[in-house]
Amino acid sequence: MIEAVMIWNEPNNKSHWDFEIDPEWRIFADMAIAAA
């Protein structure tokens, strides 16, 4: 059972997101749209 969900709010934190893999932010956008 899922008790809580946290929406990620720090895509600009290099320790959490690799800008070189997703320079156009498309992967991030797809993930945010799916979460919404």
PQR file of N, CA, C, O and H, with PARSE charges and radii, in Angstrom:
ATOM      1  N   MET A   1       0.838  -1.177   0.000 -0.4000 1.5000
ATOM      2  CA  MET A   1       0.000   0.000   0.000 -0.0000 2.0000
ATOM      3  C   MET A   1       0.890   1.249   0.000  0.5500 1.7000
ATOM      4  O   MET A   1       1.867   1.321   0.745 -0.5500 1.4000
ATOM      5  N   ILE A   2       0.549   2.218  -0.830 -0.4000 1.5000
ATOM      6  CA  ILE A   2       1.275   3.487  -0.888 -0.0000 2.0000
ATOM      7  C   ILE A   2       0.682   4.431   0.149  0.5500 1.7000
ATOM      8  O   ILE A   2      -0.525   4.673   0.165 -0.5500 1.4000
ATOM      9  H   ILE A   2      -0.245   2.160  -1.435  0.4000 1.0000
ATOM     10  N   GLU A   3       1.536   4.959   1.010 -0.4000 1.5000
ATOM     11  CA  GLU A   3       1.073   5.872   2.056 -0.0000 2.0000
ATOM     12  C   GLU A   3       1.279   7.335   1.704  0.5500 1.7000
ATOM     13  O   GLU A   3       0.548   8.200   2.186 -0.5500 1.4000
ATOM     14  H   GLU A   3       2.517   4.762   0.997  0.4000 1.0000
ATOM     15  N   ALA A   4       2.265   7.616   0.872 -0.4000 1.5000
ATOM     16  CA  ALA A   4       2.547   9.014   0.530 -0.0000 2.0000
ATOM     17  C   ALA A   4       3.261   9.085  -0.810  0.5500 1.7000
ATOM     18  O   ALA A   4       3.909   8.133  -1.243 -0.5500 1.4000
ATOM     19  H   ALA A   4       2.859   6.913   0.480  0.4000 1.0000
ATOM     20  N   VAL A   5       3.126  10.227  -1.449 -0.4000 1.5000
ATOM     21  CA  VAL A   5       3.807  10.494  -2.717 -0.0000 2.0000
ATOM     22  C   VAL A   5       4.453  11.861  -2.612  0.5500 1.7000
ATOM     23  O   VAL A   5       3.830  12.813  -2.140 -0.5500 1.4000
ATOM     24  H   VAL A   5       2.599  11.001  -1.098  0.4000 1.0000
ATOM     25  N   MET A   6       5.704  11.963  -3.053 -0.4000 1.5000
ATOM     26  CA  MET A   6       6.387  13.248  -3.040 -0.0000 2.0000
ATOM     27  C   MET A   6       6.677  13.664  -4.482  0.5500 1.7000
ATOM     28  O   MET A   6       7.321  12.925  -5.227 -0.5500 1.4000
ATOM     29  H   MET A   6       6.210  11.190  -3.437  0.4000 1.0000
ATOM     30  N   ILE A   7       6.209  14.829  -4.865 -0.4000 1.5000
ATOM     31  CA  ILE A   7       6.514  15.366  -6.193 -0.0000 2.0000
ATOM     32  C   ILE A   7       7.859  16.079  -6.098  0.5500 1.7000
ATOM     33  O   ILE A   7       8.078  16.927  -5.233 -0.5500 1.4000
ATOM     34  H   ILE A   7       5.687  15.429  -4.259  0.4000 1.0000
ATOM     35  N   TRP A   8       8.738  15.716  -6.999 -0.4000 1.5000
ATOM     36  CA  TRP A   8      10.097  16.219  -6.981 -0.0000 2.0000
ATOM     37  C   TRP A   8      10.123  17.681  -7.384  0.5500 1.7000
ATOM     38  O   TRP A   8       9.541  18.054  -8.402 -0.5500 1.4000
ATOM     39  H   TRP A   8       8.561  15.028  -7.702  0.4000 1.0000
ATOM     40  N   ASN A   9      10.790  18.513  -6.598 -0.4000 1.5000
ATOM     41  CA  ASN A   9      10.781  19.949  -6.864 -0.0000 2.0000
ATOM     42  C   ASN A   9      12.162  20.540  -7.119  0.5500 1.7000
ATOM     43  O   ASN A   9      12.320  21.760  -7.076 -0.5500 1.4000
ATOM     44  H   ASN A   9      11.263  18.209  -5.770  0.4000 1.0000
ATOM     45  N   GLU A  10      13.159  19.712  -7.383 -0.4000 1.5000
ATOM     46  CA  GLU A  10      14.498  20.248  -7.590 -0.0000 2.0000
ATOM     47  C   GLU A  10      15.153  19.729  -8.872  0.5500 1.7000
ATOM     48  O   GLU A  10      16.209  19.102  -8.796 -0.5500 1.4000
ATOM     49  H   GLU A  10      13.031  18.720  -7.418  0.4000 1.0000
ATOM     50  N   PRO A  11      14.573  19.966 -10.023 -0.5600 1.5000
ATOM     51  CA  PRO A  11      15.226  19.496 -11.247  0.2800 2.0000
ATOM     52  C   PRO A  11      16.500  20.271 -11.551  0.5500 1.7000
ATOM     53  O   PRO A  11      17.309  19.835 -12.370 -0.5500 1.4000
ATOM     54  N   ASN A  12      16.687  21.418 -10.900 -0.4000 1.5000
ATOM     55  CA  ASN A  12      17.883  22.218 -11.134 -0.0000 2.0000
ATOM     56  C   ASN A  12      19.046  21.800 -10.242  0.5500 1.7000
ATOM     57  O   ASN A  12      20.121  22.394 -10.328 -0.5500 1.4000
ATOM     58  H   ASN A  12      16.030  21.772 -10.235  0.4000 1.0000
ATOM     59  N   ASN A  13      18.865  20.812  -9.401 -0.4000 1.5000
ATOM     60  CA  ASN A  13      19.924  20.323  -8.528 -0.0000 2.0000
ATOM     61  C   ASN A  13      20.712  19.259  -9.277  0.5500 1.7000
ATOM     62  O   ASN A  13      20.192  18.178  -9.555 -0.5500 1.4000
ATOM     63  H   ASN A  13      17.992  20.330  -9.330  0.4000 1.0000
ATOM     64  N   LYS A  14      21.958  19.556  -9.604 -0.4000 1.5000
ATOM     65  CA  LYS A  14      22.771  18.661 -10.438 -0.0000 2.0000
ATOM     66  C   LYS A  14      22.974  17.290  -9.796  0.5500 1.7000
ATOM     67  O   LYS A  14      23.212  16.310 -10.502 -0.5500 1.4000
ATOM     68  H   LYS A  14      22.381  20.434  -9.379  0.4000 1.0000
ATOM     69  N   SER A  15      22.886  17.208  -8.480 -0.4000 1.5000
ATOM     70  CA  SER A  15      23.036  15.900  -7.840 -0.0000 2.0000
ATOM     71  C   SER A  15      21.796  15.032  -8.040  0.5500 1.7000
ATOM     72  O   SER A  15      21.842  13.826  -7.794 -0.5500 1.4000
ATOM     73  H   SER A  15      22.693  18.004  -7.907  0.4000 1.0000
ATOM     74  N   HIS A  16      20.679  15.635  -8.487 -0.4000 1.5000
ATOM     75  CA  HIS A  16      19.446  14.887  -8.679 -0.0000 2.0000
ATOM     76  C   HIS A  16      19.058  14.721 -10.145  0.5500 1.7000
ATOM     77  O   HIS A  16      18.254  13.848 -10.471 -0.5500 1.4000
ATOM     78  H   HIS A  16      20.642  16.614  -8.687  0.4000 1.0000
ATOM     79  N   TRP A  17      19.608  15.532 -11.020 -0.4000 1.5000
ATOM     80  CA  TRP A  17      19.233  15.460 -12.440 -0.0000 2.0000
ATOM     81  C   TRP A  17      20.453  15.744 -13.298  0.5500 1.7000
ATOM     82  O   TRP A  17      21.181  16.704 -13.044 -0.5500 1.4000
ATOM     83  H   TRP A  17      20.261  16.242 -10.755  0.4000 1.0000
ATOM     84  N   ASP A  18      20.683  14.919 -14.313 -0.4000 1.5000
ATOM     85  CA  ASP A  18      21.838  15.080 -15.199 -0.0000 2.0000
ATOM     86  C   ASP A  18      21.409  15.861 -16.441  0.5500 1.7000
ATOM     87  O   ASP A  18      20.725  15.327 -17.315 -0.5500 1.4000
ATOM     88  H   ASP A  18      20.092  14.139 -14.519  0.4000 1.0000
ATOM     89  N   PHE A  19      21.811  17.108 -16.509 -0.4000 1.5000
ATOM     90  CA  PHE A  19      21.433  17.975 -17.625 -0.0000 2.0000
ATOM     91  C   PHE A  19      22.017  17.499 -18.953  0.5500 1.7000
ATOM     92  O   PHE A  19      21.456  17.783 -20.012 -0.5500 1.4000
ATOM     93  H   PHE A  19      22.366  17.542 -15.800  0.4000 1.0000
ATOM     94  N   GLU A  20      23.133  16.782 -18.908 -0.4000 1.5000
ATOM     95  CA  GLU A  20      23.756  16.311 -20.146 -0.0000 2.0000
ATOM     96  C   GLU A  20      22.933  15.205 -20.799  0.5500 1.7000
ATOM     97  O   GLU A  20      22.943  15.073 -22.023 -0.5500 1.4000
ATOM     98  H   GLU A  20      23.589  16.551 -18.048  0.4000 1.0000
ATOM     99  N   ILE A  21      22.230  14.422 -20.014 -0.4000 1.5000
ATOM    100  CA  ILE A  21      21.397  13.355 -20.564 -0.0000 2.0000
ATOM    101  C   ILE A  21      20.095  13.922 -21.125  0.5500 1.7000
ATOM    102  O   ILE A  21      19.550  13.394 -22.094 -0.5500 1.4000
ATOM    103  H   ILE A  21      22.221  14.530 -19.020  0.4000 1.0000
ATOM    104  N   ASP A  22      19.600  14.995 -20.515 -0.4000 1.5000
ATOM    105  CA  ASP A  22      18.309  15.571 -20.903 -0.0000 2.0000
ATOM    106  C   ASP A  22      18.434  17.085 -21.120  0.5500 1.7000
ATOM    107  O   ASP A  22      17.811  17.860 -20.395 -0.5500 1.4000
ATOM    108  H   ASP A  22      20.043  15.424 -19.728  0.4000 1.0000
ATOM    109  N   PRO A  23      19.237  17.520 -22.115 -0.5600 1.5000
ATOM    110  CA  PRO A  23      19.472  18.959 -22.292  0.2800 2.0000
ATOM    111  C   PRO A  23      18.225  19.739 -22.712  0.5500 1.7000
ATOM    112  O   PRO A  23      18.136  20.940 -22.456 -0.5500 1.4000
ATOM    113  N   GLU A  24      17.280  19.086 -23.340 -0.4000 1.5000
ATOM    114  CA  GLU A  24      16.053  19.760 -23.786 -0.0000 2.0000
ATOM    115  C   GLU A  24      14.934  19.667 -22.747  0.5500 1.7000
ATOM    116  O   GLU A  24      13.847  20.201 -22.962 -0.5500 1.4000
ATOM    117  H   GLU A  24      17.352  18.110 -23.548  0.4000 1.0000
ATOM    118  N   TRP A  25      15.192  18.992 -21.622 -0.4000 1.5000
ATOM    119  CA  TRP A  25      14.222  18.811 -20.532 -0.0000 2.0000
ATOM    120  C   TRP A  25      13.011  17.986 -20.962  0.5500 1.7000
ATOM    121  O   TRP A  25      11.960  18.064 -20.326 -0.5500 1.4000
ATOM    122  H   TRP A  25      16.076  18.558 -21.447  0.4000 1.0000
ATOM    123  N   ARG A  26      13.139  17.200 -22.025 -0.4000 1.5000
ATOM    124  CA  ARG A  26      12.002  16.401 -22.503 -0.0000 2.0000
ATOM    125  C   ARG A  26      11.687  15.237 -21.569  0.5500 1.7000
ATOM    126  O   ARG A  26      10.520  14.960 -21.292 -0.5500 1.4000
ATOM    127  H   ARG A  26      13.993  17.136 -22.542  0.4000 1.0000
ATOM    128  N   ILE A  27      12.717  14.558 -21.087 -0.4000 1.5000
ATOM    129  CA  ILE A  27      12.493  13.440 -20.167 -0.0000 2.0000
ATOM    130  C   ILE A  27      11.846  13.953 -18.884  0.5500 1.7000
ATOM    131  O   ILE A  27      10.906  13.352 -18.364 -0.5500 1.4000
ATOM    132  H   ILE A  27      13.665  14.782 -21.312  0.4000 1.0000
ATOM    133  N   PHE A  28      12.364  15.068 -18.386 -0.4000 1.5000
ATOM    134  CA  PHE A  28      11.788  15.652 -17.172 -0.0000 2.0000
ATOM    135  C   PHE A  28      10.337  16.061 -17.399  0.5500 1.7000
ATOM    136  O   PHE A  28       9.482  15.809 -16.549 -0.5500 1.4000
ATOM    137  H   PHE A  28      13.128  15.556 -18.808  0.4000 1.0000
ATOM    138  N   ALA A  29      10.053  16.688 -18.532 -0.4000 1.5000
ATOM    139  CA  ALA A  29       8.687  17.127 -18.828 -0.0000 2.0000
ATOM    140  C   ALA A  29       7.739  15.936 -18.916  0.5500 1.7000
ATOM    141  O   ALA A  29       6.626  15.995 -18.394 -0.5500 1.4000
ATOM    142  H   ALA A  29      10.747  16.893 -19.222  0.4000 1.0000
ATOM    143  N   ASP A  30       8.162  14.861 -19.565 -0.4000 1.5000
ATOM    144  CA  ASP A  30       7.325  13.663 -19.649 -0.0000 2.0000
ATOM    145  C   ASP A  30       7.042  13.096 -18.260  0.5500 1.7000
ATOM    146  O   ASP A  30       5.924  12.666 -17.973 -0.5500 1.4000
ATOM    147  H   ASP A  30       9.066  14.813 -19.989  0.4000 1.0000
ATOM    148  N   MET A  31       8.061  13.099 -17.404 -0.4000 1.5000
ATOM    149  CA  MET A  31       7.890  12.589 -16.050 -0.0000 2.0000
ATOM    150  C   MET A  31       6.928  13.471 -15.248  0.5500 1.7000
ATOM    151  O   MET A  31       6.079  12.957 -14.520 -0.5500 1.4000
ATOM    152  H   MET A  31       8.968  13.448 -17.637  0.4000 1.0000
ATOM    153  N   ALA A  32       7.055  14.788 -15.377 -0.4000 1.5000
ATOM    154  CA  ALA A  32       6.182  15.708 -14.644 -0.0000 2.0000
ATOM    155  C   ALA A  32       4.738  15.606 -15.134  0.5500 1.7000
ATOM    156  O   ALA A  32       3.805  15.660 -14.333 -0.5500 1.4000
ATOM    157  H   ALA A  32       7.745  15.206 -15.968  0.4000 1.0000
ATOM    158  N   ILE A  33       4.555  15.462 -16.435 -0.4000 1.5000
ATOM    159  CA  ILE A  33       3.207  15.318 -16.993 -0.0000 2.0000
ATOM    160  C   ILE A  33       2.569  14.021 -16.501  0.5500 1.7000
ATOM    161  O   ILE A  33       1.394  14.002 -16.133 -0.5500 1.4000
ATOM    162  H   ILE A  33       5.314  15.419 -17.085  0.4000 1.0000
ATOM    163  N   ALA A  34       3.338  12.951 -16.495 -0.4000 1.5000
ATOM    164  CA  ALA A  34       2.805  11.666 -16.029 -0.0000 2.0000
ATOM    165  C   ALA A  34       2.451  11.718 -14.542  0.5500 1.7000
ATOM    166  O   ALA A  34       1.471  11.110 -14.111 -0.5500 1.4000
ATOM    167  H   ALA A  34       4.292  12.966 -16.793  0.4000 1.0000
ATOM    168  N   ALA A  35       3.245  12.437 -13.771 -0.4000 1.5000
ATOM    169  CA  ALA A  35       2.975  12.546 -12.330 -0.0000 2.0000
ATOM    170  C   ALA A  35       1.735  13.377 -12.050  0.5500 1.7000
ATOM    171  O   ALA A  35       1.023  13.141 -11.074 -0.5500 1.4000
ATOM    172  H   ALA A  35       4.041  12.930 -14.122  0.4000 1.0000
ATOM    173  N   ALA A  36       1.483  14.350 -12.913 -0.4000 1.5000
ATOM    174  CA  ALA A  36       0.321  15.223 -12.697 -0.0000 2.0000
ATOM    175  C   ALA A  36      -0.943  14.480 -13.016  0.5500 1.7000
ATOM    176  O   ALA A  36      -2.034  15.038 -12.898 -0.5500 1.4000
ATOM    177  H   ALA A  36       2.062  14.542 -13.706  0.4000 1.0000
TER
END
